[in-house]
């Protein structure tokens, strides 16, 4: 072998295993960089025309706007709720005063303990706009490296004192499970939240954490976070479900680390509240909604949600419908995820079999919202020209 060739081999071929590992790591990082750059370029090309993932789902699921002159919503997704006429017959006379927990509040402090992937980013932006129009203070929890929704006793007390410290009228927004302030001798805030079809929500989350901008932004905020595995990034939801991968197995009683349990956010901080699709978590979540939440909105019923919020929590949500529809461009770029593909109904049905109590809780929230809306009797009030 020529001396020059041997020198070339010694220069470019690693001798030790550590060098091989370093080369593999460097190659993987380079692959992720190229993958992200390509996706980011595609994102920039369509950014001006494509609707946001959250916004698109809101438009798709939303009922037609009920006020003339407003942007009309697109066709509703098929729901399991009763029709308005049948509900009136079924429920009889409803009193909005009895259905409104806002009347119990002793301080004008609103707590949005937001559930991920239910339109909560859009609701936050709505609240920020309304804070200017309705003259209240808006506060938001800082971005967390690891989002902790279950708190220790001391953390619960600290959070309760924090909200009590805010000068009313104030809004605080945070990903966290329900906290009972009264056990610390403090008044309850005005609780509000949003829900969404639980299966659609976990699908949305699945692709949200795989969106290129998600892990790039996380890496920028927390440089020591490891980059995701390329194979994990490329895996689609249908494959994940059909193969029975752990993150797509929704087993009753399991403690999930992906916020997949909707009822946990409403059940609270007790240990019994953590356990996917359990009876105890569902019952406690229903109880807390009925006792402590002024309004739990439904993403698939967005206009109805905003109408109920306007009437039941007017101090904070006055003008919410007009602000949402007339300034909808503000929300059009929130949580954009153009890389979320459609999922076959057959696969959704497989997942739904394990979501029985999560779906029951979702239906409970839908019916409660409908009752609150019906109690307003808006359809029978004469319209003002």
Secondary structure, DSSP 8 states (H G I E B T S, - for coil): --HHHHHHHHHHS--SHHHHHHHHHHHHHHHHHHHHHHHHHHHHHHTTTS--HHHHHHHHH----SSTTS---------SS--HHHHHHHH-S--TTTT-GGGG-SS-EEEE---TTSSHHHHHHHHHHHHHHTT-EEEE----SS---S--HHHHHHHHHHHHHS-SSEEEE-------GGGGT----EEEEEE--HHHHHHHHHHHTTSHHHHHHHHHH-TTS----HHHHH--HHHHHHHT-GGG---TT---SSS--HHHHHH-SSGGG-STT-HHHHHHHHHHHHHHEEEEEEGGGHHHHHHHHHHHSHHHHTTHHHHHHHTGGGTTTTT--TT-----HHHHHHHHTT-HHHHHHHHHHHHHHHHHHHHHTGGGS----
